[in-house]
Amino acid sequence: MRTLIILAALIPLAYSCATAPKAVKRSDPLIGKIIKGTTGKEISYDHLLDALAAADVIYLSEKHDNPMHHAAQQRIISDLADSGRSPILGFEFFPVKDTPLLLNLMDSKKAGHSPDIEKAVETRMRQKLGWEDQSDTMWSFYWNLLTLARDKGLTAGGLDLVPSLKRRITRKGIQGITPLEKTQIFSTGLNDPAYKTHMTGIFKNVHCGMDHGRMTDRLYDTWLARNDRMALSITELHRTRAKGTGPVVVIMGNGHTEYGLGVMDRVRHLSPDISQVNLAMTEISREPADLAAYLAPLDLQDHPPAPPGDFLWFTQRVSYEDPCLKFRKALEKMRKKKME
C-alpha cells in the first residue's frame, strides 16, 4: 500500500506534471523543425498548414505541460480561422457534459469587457469546469485556447468521460461498475490484444517498471472507455458541424494518437470516410538521438507499420528529470527501514 501511495504521487510526474522548463536545456538541431513522418523530410510551416487544412479531423497532439506545444496550437488555430477554414475545437481535458459551458463562453464577446470583468468570467469558468485544483499554469494553457476560439468566433466542445466515471472504472474495472454506469459508456466493440499488450507495456514504464496486475487491467479499461467516448465525440462534432465550416481540431495528449492508434483507430472504425491527420508535437529526447530513432515505426500485429505521427514538430523538453529516480530512492529508503 505504501508503494502504491508513492506511485500515486509520482505517476503525474511521469505523465508530465512539471509546469515550467528547467534552467538547463539541451540544444538539438531538430528543435523547431517540422518533419513529415512517412518521408523524414523537413517541410515548411505553410506546407504543414495546407496539409492540415485539407483533412476533416486534425489532431494537435501535445505533451500537456509543454508551453511550446500550446503556442503552436494557438498559431495553427488562428491561421486556420483567418484563412476562412474556421475549425471546430474538441478538447480531451473537458468532458462531453461540459460542452454547454464551453458554448456559453463561445457565445460571449470579449469586446467592451474591462480586465476585471474578463477576470471574473475566467474565475467563474474555472470553477464551473472543476479546474480549481489544477495549477494556474496548466489552466492558463487551456484558457488561452478557449478565449482564442471565442475571439475568433469558433465552436468548441468537450470530448471525454466525466472524471468521476473515469475514477470508478479505474477502481473497479469495466466489469465492476454498475449497469447504470455502463449506460453512460459508449463502446466501439474493438478488441485488439496486440494494442492491449502495447499499452500495458507503456503503463508499466510510466509506473517505473512495476506491473500491478489487476490495476493495470483496470487502467487499460479506463483508457479504452475514454478512447471510445472521445472517438464518438469527434465523429459527432464532424457530423454536426455547420456547412462551410472548417475541420475538427482536436486538442489531445499524444498518447491517444501515437502511430495512428487509440482514438484515431476508433474514428476510422466509426466513420471510415473521415480523413484524419496527426501533428505529433514532439519533445526532444533526454539524450541525443538521430531522426530515424524518432520516426521508427511501431511493429504491432495486424497493424501496418506507421510513424508516430503524420507530421512531427520538434520542441525543447519541459524537464530532463527522470521521475522514477525519486520513486526508486523512496523504495530504497523503505527497504532500509524494514531491515532496521
VEXDREN-2710 file (C-alpha; in Angstrom, 1 decimal):
% VEXDREN-2710
k/r/px/py/pz
1/MET/0.0/0.0/0.0
2/ARG/2.8/2.4/0.8
3/THR/4.3/1.6/-2.6
4/LEU/1.0/2.5/-4.3
5/ILE/0.8/5.7/-2.4
6/ILE/4.3/6.7/-3.6
7/LEU/3.3/5.7/-7.1
8/ALA/0.2/7.8/-6.9
9/ALA/2.3/10.8/-6.1
10/LEU/4.8/10.1/-8.9
11/ILE/2.5/9.0/-11.7
12/PRO/1.6/12.6/-12.6
13/LEU/5.3/13.4/-12.8
14/ALA/5.8/10.6/-15.3
15/TYR/2.9/11.7/-17.4
16/SER/4.0/15.4/-17.4
17/CYS/3.0/17.4/-14.4
18/ALA/6.0/19.8/-14.4
19/THR/4.8/23.3/-15.3
20/ALA/7.9/25.2/-16.2
21/PRO/11.0/24.4/-18.2
22/LYS/14.1/23.7/-16.2
23/ALA/17.1/26.1/-16.4
24/VAL/19.4/23.5/-18.0
25/LYS/18.3/22.7/-21.6
26/ARG/19.9/20.5/-24.3
27/SER/20.4/22.1/-27.6
28/ASP/19.4/20.0/-30.6
29/PRO/19.3/20.6/-34.3
30/LEU/15.8/19.1/-34.5
31/ILE/14.2/21.8/-32.3
32/GLY/11.8/23.9/-34.4
33/LYS/11.8/21.6/-37.4
34/ILE/8.6/20.1/-38.8
35/ILE/9.2/16.6/-40.3
36/LYS/6.8/14.6/-42.5
37/GLY/6.5/11.2/-40.8
38/THR/6.5/9.0/-43.9
39/THR/9.5/10.6/-45.6
40/GLY/11.6/12.0/-42.9
41/LYS/11.9/15.2/-44.9
42/GLU/11.6/18.7/-43.4
43/ILE/8.7/20.8/-44.5
44/SER/7.7/24.4/-44.1
45/TYR/5.0/25.7/-41.8
46/ASP/3.0/26.8/-44.8
47/HIS/3.2/23.3/-46.2
48/LEU/2.1/21.8/-42.9
49/LEU/-0.9/24.2/-42.7
50/ASP/-2.0/23.3/-46.2
51/ALA/-1.9/19.6/-45.3
52/LEU/-3.8/20.1/-42.1
53/ALA/-6.5/22.3/-43.7
54/ALA/-7.2/19.5/-46.3
55/ALA/-8.3/17.0/-43.5
56/ASP/-11.6/16.5/-41.9
57/VAL/-10.1/16.0/-38.4
58/ILE/-6.8/17.4/-37.3
59/TYR/-5.1/16.2/-34.1
60/LEU/-2.7/18.7/-32.5
61/SER/-1.2/16.1/-30.2
62/GLU/0.5/17.6/-27.2
63/LYS/2.5/16.9/-24.1
64/HIS/0.1/18.6/-21.8
65/ASP/2.6/20.7/-19.8
66/ASN/4.7/22.0/-22.7
67/PRO/4.1/25.7/-23.4
68/MET/5.7/25.4/-26.8
69/HIS/3.1/22.9/-27.9
70/HIS/0.2/25.1/-26.8
71/ALA/1.8/28.1/-28.6
72/ALA/1.9/26.0/-31.8
73/GLN/-1.7/25.0/-31.3
74/GLN/-2.7/28.7/-30.9
75/ARG/-0.8/29.6/-34.1
76/ILE/-2.4/26.9/-36.2
77/ILE/-6.0/27.5/-34.9
78/SER/-5.6/31.3/-35.5
79/ASP/-4.2/30.8/-39.0
80/LEU/-6.9/28.3/-40.0
81/ALA/-9.6/30.7/-38.7
82/ASP/-8.0/33.7/-40.5
83/SER/-7.8/31.8/-43.8
84/GLY/-11.6/31.1/-43.7
85/ARG/-11.2/27.5/-42.6
86/SER/-12.8/28.1/-39.2
87/PRO/-12.3/24.9/-37.2
88/ILE/-14.5/23.3/-34.5
89/LEU/-12.4/22.6/-31.4
90/GLY/-12.6/19.4/-29.4
91/PHE/-10.8/19.1/-26.0
92/GLU/-9.7/15.9/-24.3
93/PHE/-9.5/17.8/-21.0
94/PHE/-13.2/18.7/-20.9
95/PRO/-15.9/16.0/-20.7
96/VAL/-18.8/16.0/-23.1
97/LYS/-21.2/17.2/-20.4
98/ASP/-19.3/20.5/-20.2
99/THR/-19.9/21.3/-23.8
100/PRO/-22.8/23.7/-23.0
101/LEU/-20.4/25.6/-20.6
102/LEU/-17.9/25.9/-23.4
103/LEU/-20.5/27.1/-25.9
104/ASN/-21.7/29.7/-23.4
105/LEU/-18.2/31.1/-23.4
106/MET/-18.0/30.9/-27.2
107/ASP/-21.3/33.0/-27.3
108/SER/-19.8/35.7/-25.1
109/LYS/-17.9/38.7/-26.5
110/LYS/-14.7/40.0/-25.2
111/ALA/-15.1/43.4/-26.9
112/GLY/-16.0/46.0/-24.3
113/HIS/-15.0/43.8/-21.3
114/SER/-12.9/45.5/-18.7
115/PRO/-10.0/43.5/-17.4
116/ASP/-11.9/43.0/-14.1
117/ILE/-14.9/41.6/-16.0
118/GLU/-12.7/39.3/-18.1
119/LYS/-11.0/38.0/-14.9
120/ALA/-14.4/37.4/-13.3
121/VAL/-15.5/35.4/-16.4
122/GLU/-12.3/33.4/-16.2
123/THR/-12.7/32.7/-12.5
124/ARG/-16.3/31.6/-12.9
125/MET/-15.5/29.3/-15.9
126/ARG/-12.6/27.7/-14.0
127/GLN/-14.9/26.9/-11.1
128/LYS/-17.7/25.5/-13.3
129/LEU/-15.3/23.4/-15.2
130/GLY/-13.8/22.0/-11.9
131/TRP/-10.3/23.2/-12.5
132/GLU/-9.7/25.0/-9.2
133/ASP/-7.2/22.3/-8.1
134/GLN/-5.1/22.4/-11.3
135/SER/-2.1/24.6/-11.4
136/ASP/-2.5/28.2/-12.7
137/THR/0.0/27.3/-15.4
138/MET/-1.9/24.3/-16.7
139/TRP/-5.2/26.2/-16.5
140/SER/-3.8/29.1/-18.5
141/PHE/-2.8/26.8/-21.4
142/TYR/-6.4/25.7/-22.0
143/TRP/-8.0/29.0/-21.0
144/ASN/-5.9/30.8/-23.7
145/LEU/-7.1/28.2/-26.3
146/LEU/-10.7/28.7/-25.2
147/THR/-10.5/32.5/-25.4
148/LEU/-8.8/32.3/-28.8
149/ALA/-11.7/30.2/-30.0
150/ARG/-14.2/32.7/-28.5
151/ASP/-12.4/35.7/-30.0
152/LYS/-12.3/34.0/-33.5
153/GLY/-16.0/33.2/-33.4
154/LEU/-15.3/29.4/-33.3
155/THR/-17.2/26.5/-31.7
156/ALA/-15.8/24.2/-29.0
157/GLY/-16.9/21.1/-27.2
158/GLY/-15.7/18.5/-24.7
159/LEU/-14.8/15.0/-25.7
160/ASP/-14.1/12.9/-22.7
161/LEU/-15.9/11.0/-19.9
162/VAL/-16.6/12.8/-16.7
163/PRO/-13.7/12.5/-14.2
164/SER/-15.9/10.6/-11.6
165/LEU/-16.7/7.9/-14.1
166/LYS/-13.1/7.5/-15.1
167/ARG/-12.1/7.1/-11.5
168/ARG/-14.9/4.5/-11.0
169/ILE/-13.6/2.4/-13.9
170/THR/-10.0/2.6/-12.6
171/ARG/-11.2/1.4/-9.2
172/LYS/-13.5/-1.3/-10.3
173/GLY/-12.8/-2.2/-13.9
174/ILE/-15.3/-2.1/-16.7
175/GLN/-17.0/-5.2/-15.4
176/GLY/-17.2/-4.0/-11.9
177/ILE/-19.1/-0.8/-12.4
178/THR/-22.9/-0.9/-12.2
179/PRO/-25.3/-1.4/-15.1
180/LEU/-26.5/2.2/-14.6
181/GLU/-22.9/3.5/-15.1
182/LYS/-22.5/1.3/-18.2
183/THR/-25.4/3.2/-19.8
184/GLN/-23.1/6.2/-19.8
185/ILE/-20.3/4.5/-21.6
186/PHE/-20.0/4.1/-25.4
187/SER/-18.1/1.1/-26.8
188/THR/-16.8/0.7/-30.3
189/GLY/-16.6/-3.1/-29.7
190/LEU/-13.0/-3.1/-30.9
191/ASN/-10.9/-5.7/-29.0
192/ASP/-7.3/-5.6/-30.1
193/PRO/-5.0/-7.9/-27.9
194/ALA/-1.9/-6.6/-29.6
195/TYR/-2.8/-3.0/-28.8
196/LYS/-3.5/-4.0/-25.2
197/THR/-0.1/-5.6/-24.9
198/HIS/1.5/-2.4/-26.3
199/MET/-0.4/-0.1/-23.9
200/THR/0.1/-2.2/-20.8
201/GLY/3.8/-2.1/-21.6
202/ILE/3.6/1.7/-21.6
203/PHE/1.6/1.7/-18.4
204/LYS/4.4/-0.4/-16.8
205/ASN/7.0/2.1/-18.0
206/VAL/5.1/5.0/-16.6
207/HIS/4.9/3.2/-13.3
208/CYS/8.7/2.9/-13.3
209/GLY/8.8/-0.7/-14.4
210/MET/6.3/-2.0/-11.9
211/ASP/3.3/-4.1/-13.1
212/HIS/0.3/-4.1/-10.8
213/GLY/-1.7/-6.9/-12.4
214/ARG/-5.3/-6.1/-11.9
215/MET/-4.7/-2.4/-11.5
216/THR/-3.0/-2.4/-14.9
217/ASP/-6.0/-4.1/-16.4
218/ARG/-8.3/-1.5/-14.9
219/LEU/-6.2/1.3/-16.2
220/TYR/-6.5/-0.2/-19.7
221/ASP/-10.3/-0.5/-19.2
222/THR/-10.3/3.3/-18.4
223/TRP/-8.1/4.0/-21.4
224/LEU/-10.3/2.1/-23.8
225/ALA/-13.5/3.7/-22.4
226/ARG/-12.0/7.1/-22.8
227/ASN/-10.8/6.5/-26.4
228/ASP/-14.2/5.1/-27.4
229/ARG/-16.0/8.0/-26.0
230/MET/-13.6/10.6/-27.5
231/ALA/-13.8/8.9/-30.9
232/LEU/-17.6/9.1/-30.8
233/SER/-17.4/12.7/-29.8
234/ILE/-15.1/13.6/-32.6
235/THR/-17.4/11.9/-35.2
236/GLU/-20.3/13.8/-33.7
237/LEU/-18.5/17.1/-34.0
238/HIS/-17.7/16.3/-37.6
239/ARG/-21.2/15.2/-38.5
240/THR/-22.9/18.2/-36.8
241/ARG/-20.6/21.0/-38.0
242/ALA/-22.2/23.8/-39.9
243/LYS/-22.0/23.7/-43.7
244/GLY/-18.9/25.6/-44.9
245/THR/-17.0/25.4/-41.7
246/GLY/-13.5/24.0/-41.4
247/PRO/-12.1/20.8/-39.9
248/VAL/-12.5/19.5/-36.4
249/VAL/-9.3/20.4/-34.5
250/VAL/-8.6/18.0/-31.5
251/ILE/-6.5/19.1/-28.6
252/MET/-5.3/15.9/-27.1
253/GLY/-2.4/14.2/-25.4
254/ASN/-0.1/12.4/-27.9
255/GLY/-0.6/9.0/-26.3
256/HIS/-4.1/8.9/-27.6
257/THR/-3.0/9.3/-31.3
258/GLU/0.5/7.8/-31.5
259/TYR/1.1/5.6/-34.5
260/GLY/-2.5/6.3/-35.7
261/LEU/-3.9/4.1/-33.0
262/GLY/-6.0/4.8/-29.9
263/VAL/-8.6/7.5/-30.8
264/MET/-7.6/7.6/-34.4
265/ASP/-8.2/3.9/-34.9
266/ARG/-11.6/4.2/-33.4
267/VAL/-12.6/7.2/-35.5
268/ARG/-11.7/5.2/-38.6
269/HIS/-13.8/2.3/-37.3
270/LEU/-16.8/4.5/-36.7
271/SER/-16.5/6.7/-39.8
272/PRO/-14.1/5.3/-42.5
273/ASP/-14.7/8.3/-44.8
274/ILE/-13.4/10.8/-42.3
275/SER/-9.9/11.9/-43.3
276/GLN/-7.5/12.4/-40.3
277/VAL/-4.1/13.9/-39.9
278/ASN/-2.0/13.8/-36.8
279/LEU/0.5/16.5/-35.9
280/ALA/2.6/15.0/-33.2
281/MET/4.3/17.8/-31.2
282/THR/7.4/16.0/-30.0
283/GLU/9.9/16.9/-27.3
284/ILE/13.5/16.0/-28.0
285/SER/14.7/13.1/-26.0
286/ARG/16.7/13.3/-22.8
287/GLU/19.8/12.1/-24.6
288/PRO/20.8/13.0/-28.2
289/ALA/19.1/10.8/-30.8
290/ASP/19.0/10.9/-34.6
291/LEU/15.9/11.5/-36.6
292/ALA/15.5/7.8/-37.5
293/ALA/15.0/6.9/-33.8
294/TYR/12.1/9.3/-33.5
295/LEU/10.5/8.0/-36.8
296/ALA/10.9/4.3/-36.1
297/PRO/7.5/2.6/-36.9
298/LEU/5.7/0.5/-34.3
299/ASP/5.8/-3.2/-35.1
300/LEU/2.3/-4.3/-34.0
301/GLN/0.5/-7.5/-35.1
302/ASP/-2.4/-6.8/-37.5
303/HIS/-1.4/-3.2/-38.0
304/PRO/0.7/-1.7/-40.8
305/PRO/3.9/-0.1/-39.8
306/ALA/3.4/3.6/-39.2
307/PRO/5.5/6.5/-37.8
308/PRO/4.4/8.1/-34.5
309/GLY/2.6/10.9/-36.4
310/ASP/1.9/12.1/-40.0
311/PHE/4.0/15.2/-39.1
312/LEU/6.3/15.7/-36.1
313/TRP/7.0/19.2/-34.8
314/PHE/10.1/19.1/-32.6
315/THR/10.4/21.2/-29.4
316/GLN/12.5/21.7/-26.4
317/ARG/11.8/19.5/-23.4
318/VAL/10.0/20.9/-20.3
319/SER/12.1/18.8/-18.0
320/TYR/15.1/16.5/-18.1
321/GLU/14.5/14.9/-14.8
322/ASP/13.7/11.2/-14.5
323/PRO/10.6/11.0/-12.2
324/CYS/11.4/7.4/-11.5
325/LEU/14.7/8.3/-9.7
326/LYS/12.6/9.8/-6.8
327/PHE/10.5/6.6/-6.8
328/ARG/13.5/4.3/-6.7
329/LYS/15.1/6.4/-3.9
330/ALA/11.8/6.2/-1.9
331/LEU/11.6/2.4/-2.3
332/GLU/15.2/2.0/-1.2
333/LYS/14.5/4.1/1.9
334/MET/11.5/1.9/2.7
335/ARG/13.7/-1.3/2.3
336/LYS/16.3/0.1/4.6
337/LYS/13.7/0.9/7.3
338/LYS/12.3/-2.7/7.1
339/MET/15.8/-4.1/7.6
340/GLU/16.5/-2.0/10.7
END
